[in-house]
Amino acid sequence: MSRIRIMLLTLICTTLLLFSSSAQARGYTFDIIDLGTVGNDTASYASSINNSGMVVGTSVDTNGDTQGFLWTEYWPSNGTMLGLKKGRQNTYATAIDSSGTILGGAVKKNKTESGIWHSWNPNGNMSKLKQMTMAYNINDNGQILASKGDASQTYIYSIWGGHNPIKVGGDMSIKYASDINTSGNVIGETELGTPYIWNMYNNSTELISSIQGSATDINRSNEVVGTKTGDVATDGTVTDTGESQAYVYRNGEVVELGYVGIGTTSEAYAINEEGLVVGTSNGNAFLWSEEGGMLNLNDLLPDSSEWSNLSVASDINDLGQIVGWGTINGQTHSFIISNIASAPEPKIIFIAFLSIGIILFRAIQGIGSKS
């Protein structure tokens, strides 16, 4: 009987160690879905997700021709990519708002045109945005950031009409505008490479004057994320850092987010209302939170996963669902990640299994004493 005791005790200790080390290595769990491609296309790139879990992006075939796509788990696409084509050779989709309005465009006869589709009729014709050639983003008020002609100037265009397109930046010399929130705050970069926040209603401007770099997303709380490429001193002197680093700007302060993987490159693409940030760092998709710092999403993949790398996380909604793209079975496919949760703390697991082990060991002792 002593031999049985030793064998069972060894088994208990081994189980404790395995569960403890596994929980420590993972720390989190999540669900991931391969969104695939449109038809026989070979690659797809998800660009935006709304709070209903609708995903849009662009699918590419072997000839380099593109189709904007819509993916939803249920109606109307039932987990299959629907191509946004309808008479146009190459289409793309850049954003989707809460009502299901899809923003994108097409290239037809070497001319670029911007427009919208609707999620309830993705196979319908694209409604062109008059005078606008390139569309960038849309907010939940139906206000669109788009450019005319050579894209040297960005305008705010309302899909509901009622006014002429508003020039972004007023008299400020801007280089680019990338996002607009429901308060009418627009972000982008000035000609000097300084990120800015400009309000369309009162023409006020706030410069993120301590850095040079890009501004890519702004939430309703006016928190901004982007990529820092240089430092700006109080006297205006610019120092190129020689690297790029994701940042979040809030309450007048720039918070640098760091890196994952090997190297000193990170870029932030989106921030949700909880302040969760996603992007890419050294070829790895990441999720950043104030509590947990930067998390490499590849570290969450199970050992049996067909995904060999999650390279970019491009957007995150207010439910914490993340979209992006990575490599699966040798092809670049879009993904959606949901149900991210912290695994039980190793201490909790250890205590639970230790208690079980003590109970079993005492039971074995009782059996041995009776025999």
N, C-alpha and C positions, 0 to 999 in steps of 0.2 A: 504493500500500500504506500510506502514512503516514495517509491519510484513514481507512482501515479501523482502523488502530491507535487513532486519536483517538476514533472512534465506539465501539469496544469498551471503551476505557478510561473513557469517559464513562458507558457502560452499567454498568460495574463499580462505579464510584463512586456512581452513583445508587442501585443495588441495595443497596450498603453503607449508605447514609444511610437508605433506606426501612426496612430490617430493623432497624437500630439504633434509629430513632425509634419504630417500632412496638413493639419490645420494651420500651422505656423507658416508653411510654404505658400499656401493659397491665400488665406486671410479673407477672401471674398469668393462669391459664386455669382454666376450670371447665366442667362439664356442667350444664345446667338442663333440667328437665322441667316442662311445664305439666300440673298434675294435673287441670285442668278443674273440672267441677261434677257434682252428682248430677242425672242426667236433663237436664231443660230449665231447671234453676235458672240464675240469672244471676250468682251470686257464690259464692266459697268462701274459707274462712279456716282454714288449717292451724294447729293448736295444739301438736302434740306428735309426736315421732318416737322410736322405740326403736332399739336397736342392730341389729335385723334389718331396718331400713329400712321398717317399718310406720308409716304416717302417719295421724293422726286429726285431725278438726276439725269444722267446721260449714259446711253448704251452705245457701244462701238463695235463695228464689224471688222473683218479682216482687211477691207479696203480703206478703213479709216472713216467710213460714213457713219454718221451719228443719228440717234433717235433719242429725244427726250423721253423719259418714262415716268409712269406713276405706278407705285406698288402700295397695296393695302392688304392686310392679313385677311380681311373679309371683303364685303361688297365695296367697290365694283370689280376689283381685280382678283379677289380670292387667292391671294398669295402668289400671283403671277404678274410679271412686269407687263404693263400695257404701253406700247409705243405711241408717242405723240407725233404723228407724221402728217397724214391727210394732205397729200398733194405737194408736200415740200420735201426737198431732197435731204437736207440735213437739219435736224432740230436739236434743241437742248432745253433743259429745264434747270433753273437756278434756285427757285424758292417756292414755297407753298404757304399760304396763310391759314388762319384758323377756320375760315369758311370753305376751304378747298379750292381757292383760286390759285392756279398754277402759273407762275411767271417763267418766261423763257423766251425763245426766239427761233429763228431759222436762217439758213443761208440759202438763198435762191438766186441763181444766175449771177453768182459772185457778189451778191448784195446781201448785207445783213439786215434783218428786220426783227423787231421785238414784238411780243404779244402775250396773250394769256389763253389758257385752256381752263376748263372747269372739271373738277374731279368727278362730278356726276355725269359728265359727257366727254370723257377723255378722247373718244374717237371723233369728236366734232372738229370743225375747222378752228384754227387759231384766230382769235380776234386781234388784229394788229393795233399797236399803239401808234397813233398818228405822229409822224415826224420823228419818232424815237427809233434809233437803230440798235442800241444795245441796252438790255435791261439787267439790273444787278440784284435788286431786293424789293420786297413788298412788306408793308406792315399790316396790322389787322384793321386799319382804317381805310384800306384800299389805296394807300399812297405808295407810289412806285418810284424808286430811284432808277433813272435811265439817262442815256446820253444821246446826243444828236451828232450826226456827221462823223467826225474823226475822233469822237469820245474825249475831246479836250475839255468839255464842260458837262457837268451833270445837272439834271433837272429833277424836280419832284412832279410827278404826273399822277393825277387822280383818275382811277378807273371809273369813278362816278361822274366825271366831268365837272362843270360848274366854274372852272377857272383855267387860264392858260398855264402851261408848265412854269414852275417857279425855279429860278436859277439858284442852285445851291451855293451858299457862302456869301451871298451879297457882293460886297466889294472885295472880300478876301480873295487872295490868289490861291486857289486850291489846285491840287493835282488830281485828286481822286476822292470819290465818295463811295462808301461800301454798304452802309446800313442806315435805316431810319426806324425809330421806335414810335409808339403810339402817342408820345408827347411831342412829336415833331422834331426830336433831336436827331441830327444827322452826324455821322462820323466819317472820317477819312484822313487824308494827309494833305498838308499844304505843299506849295511848291518847294519850300525849304526842307521838306521831309519831316515836319512836326505833326503828330496826330492832333486832331481837333474834334470838338463837339460844337455844332452850330445849330441853333434853333430857328426853324422856319417861320415861327409866329412873331418873335420879337427881335430877330436878327442878331441875337447875342452869340458870342463866340467864347469858348473856353479852350485854351491851348494846353496840351499835355507837354509843357515846354521843357521838362527836364530830360526828355529823351527824343531820339529820332527813331522812326520806324513806321509801322503800319497800324491801323485800327480796323478790325474786321467785323466786330459784332458789339451791339449794345442792347442791354435788357431794359425792362420798364423802370428799373431802379437807377438807370443811367450809369450802370457799371459797364466799363468798356474793356474788351480784350483785343490783343493784337500781338505784334512781334517787335521787340526792341532790337535795334541794330547799332545804336550809338548813344553816348551820354552828352548832354548839353549843360555846360557850366552856367553859373549865374551871369557871367559876362558874355554869354552867347557862344563861347568856344565849344566846338563840336569835337568829341573824341570817338573815333570809330572803334568799337570794341573788338572787331574782327570775328564776331560770332553773332548768332541771332538767338534771342531768348524770349519765350512767351511771357506775357505780363497781363495783369488785371489792374485797371485804374478805377479807384473808388475813393470817395471822400477826399479828393485832391491828392491822393498818394498812389504811386506806382509800386505794385508788388510783383517782384520777379518770381516766376514759378519754377525755375530750375530745368532739369533734364532727366531723361531716362535713356537707357542704352549707352552705347559707346560714342562719345563725342560731345560737342557743346553747341548743339542746334536744337531749338524747339520753336514751334509756331502755334499760337492759339487761334482757333477759328470760331468758336461759339461759346456763349455763356447763357445759362438759363436763369429763371427767377430765384432759384436757390443758391445761386453763385457758383454752380458747378461748371467747370471749364473743360473743353475738349480740344484736341489738336493733334499734332504729330511732333515727335522728338527722335532724331537720329533714326528715322525709318520705322518708328513704333508709334501706334496710336496710343494716346494717353487720356486719362481722366484726372482732373485736379480738383481737390476740395481743400478748404481752409483747415479742416481737422486732419485729413489724411495725407495732404501734400500731393505730389504727382505719382500716379499709379500707371504702370505699364500694363495696358489691357492684354498684352500677350501672356503676362504672368497668370492671368485668370483662365486661360484655355486649358481644358483637361488634356492629359497626356495622349488620349485617344482621338483628339480632334483632327479633322481633315485640314483645318486651317494651318498653314505653315507660318503665316505672319499676318497680323493686323497692322497695316502701315499708316492709315490716316483715319482719324475720327473727325468728321466734318461738321456735325451738328448734334445738338442735344435739346430735347424738349423739356417742358416743365414736369413731366412724369419721370424724367431721368432716362428715357430711351435715347440711345446713341446710334447714329448712323455713320458710315464711312465705307472704306474699302480695304481689301487685303488680298492675300494670295491663298487660293484653295485649289488643290489638284492642278497646280501649275498655271491657273488662270486668275486674272484680276476680277473679283466680284465684289459687289456691294454687300454690306451686312447691316443688320439691326440687332442691337444688344438691349436687353431689357431685364428687369427683375434682378438688378445688381444688389447683392446683400452681403453683409459682413458674415463670415463664418463664425461659429462659436469660438470664443477665446480658448486658446490652448489650456489655460488654467482650469476653465470650467470642464473641458473634456477630460483633463487629467483627473480632476476630483471625482467626476462621475464614474469613470472607469476604475479608479482606485477603490471607490466604495464597492463597486461590483466585485472587484478582485478580493477585497477583504471578506465580503460575504461568502464568496465561493471557497476561499481558503479555509474559513472557519467551518464551512460545511464539510469540507474534505477532512479536516481535523476530527470532526465529530464522527465521520464514517470510520476513520482510522482507529479512534479510541474504542468504538463499539466492536470492531473486529478483533 
